Amino acid sequence: MSILVDPLWLTAVFLVAIRMGPLFVMAPVLGAADIPVRVRVFLTLAFAAALVAATGTQQFPMPSSAGALFAAAASELVIGVAMVFGVLAAFAAFLFGGRLLDLQVGFGIANVFDPVTRSQGPLLGTALNLLAIAVFFALDGHHMLVRGFAYSLSQFPPGRTLADLQLGAVVAQFGIVFAYGVMVVAPAVITLLLLDVALSVAARTMPQMNIFIVAMPLKIVVGVLTLAWSMRYLAPALDRVFDSIGTYWQSLLN
């Protein structure tokens, strides 16, 4: 019994797997440190084979030499990293917003251990990021990621030069981190700013009061309560952050 392997199909799966590899290394949850390497490799190859089977191999040019194959693989790696950067920037908005709120509340002096990334992170920032990840997967965001990579194969098939990649979209995506990060925690930050103004007036009018002892617990209570109250209005912000991923991919690949 002989097994025939189509070289074009094998090359297409290899190139698509290189493009999808950063998704299982860098993306939230999918790139968790506890996932074994063998599982990541298997999932990457399985998704790559499924995408090639769905899109066909006609749009995948066969490299003429080993050097051309290496250059195509390097290009696919750059494209994959650029696409996953959009996902990381979207979720980094929650970390930035939480960090900003931590500094206002007073939690900036302490960090918590994130079991997913195995790193230290801000208290409220880590909580908001985990909430965003849970909502993202609850809304079938992982299906959107797979559809996004399938879209990338039709818009930017393997073999195209990196000169066609709109790298200006990568620079624009940096603004998402700051703009949406502030938007997520804007009610709590504005409330704490007004509280700081009130405390500064109280410190000037009542110098005998130890404003530091009074301000610390008061800012913690007001900040956490305001953040909890604003959770009901967080859905539109989450939608805009998640929609920014698709917008970024369209700008990058078109």
Rosetta blueprint (number, residue, H / E / L):
1 M L
2 S L
3 I L
4 L L
5 V L
6 D L
7 P H
8 L H
9 W H
10 L H
11 T H
12 A H
13 V H
14 F H
15 L H
16 V H
17 A H
18 I H
19 R H
20 M H
21 G L
22 P L
23 L H
24 F H
25 V H
26 M H
27 A L
28 P L
29 V L
30 L L
31 G L
32 A L
33 A L
34 D L
35 I L
36 P L
37 V H
38 R H
39 V H
40 R H
41 V H
42 F H
43 L H
44 T H
45 L H
46 A H
47 F H
48 A H
49 A H
50 A H
51 L H
52 V H
53 A H
54 A H
55 T H
56 G L
57 T L
58 Q L
59 Q L
60 F L
61 P L
62 M L
63 P L
64 S L
65 S L
66 A H
67 G H
68 A H
69 L H
70 F H
71 A H
72 A H
73 A H
74 A H
75 S H
76 E H
77 L H
78 V H
79 I H
80 G H
81 V H
82 A H
83 M H
84 V H
85 F H
86 G H
87 V H
88 L H
89 A H
90 A H
91 F H
92 A H
93 A H
94 F H
95 L H
96 F H
97 G H
98 G H
99 R H
100 L H
101 L H
102 D H
103 L H
104 Q H
105 V H
106 G L
107 F H
108 G H
109 I H
110 A L
111 N E
112 V E
113 F E
114 D E
115 P L
116 V L
117 T L
118 R L
119 S E
120 Q E
121 G E
122 P E
123 L H
124 L H
125 G H
126 T H
127 A H
128 L H
129 N H
130 L H
131 L H
132 A H
133 I H
134 A H
135 V H
136 F H
137 F H
138 A H
139 L L
140 D L
141 G H
142 H H
143 H H
144 M H
145 L H
146 V H
147 R H
148 G H
149 F H
150 A H
151 Y H
152 S H
153 L H
154 S H
155 Q H
156 F L
157 P L
158 P L
159 G L
160 R L
161 T L
162 L H
163 A H
164 D H
165 L L
166 Q L
167 L L
168 G H
169 A H
170 V H
171 V H
172 A H
173 Q H
174 F H
175 G H
176 I H
177 V H
178 F H
179 A H
180 Y H
181 G H
182 V H
183 M H
184 V H
185 V L
186 A H
187 P H
188 A H
189 V H
190 I H
191 T H
192 L H
193 L H
194 L H
195 L H
196 D H
197 V H
198 A H
199 L H
200 S H
201 V H
202 A H
203 A H
204 R H
205 T H
206 M L
207 P L
208 Q L
209 M L
210 N L
211 I H
212 F H
213 I H
214 V H
215 A H
216 M H
217 P H
218 L H
219 K H
220 I H
221 V H
222 V H
223 G H
224 V H
225 L H
226 T H
227 L H
228 A H
229 W H
230 S H
231 M H
232 R H
233 Y H
234 L H
235 A H
236 P H
237 A H
238 L H
239 D H
240 R H
241 V H
242 F H
243 D H
244 S H
245 I H
246 G H
247 T H
248 Y H
249 W H
250 Q H
251 S H
252 L H
253 L H
254 N L
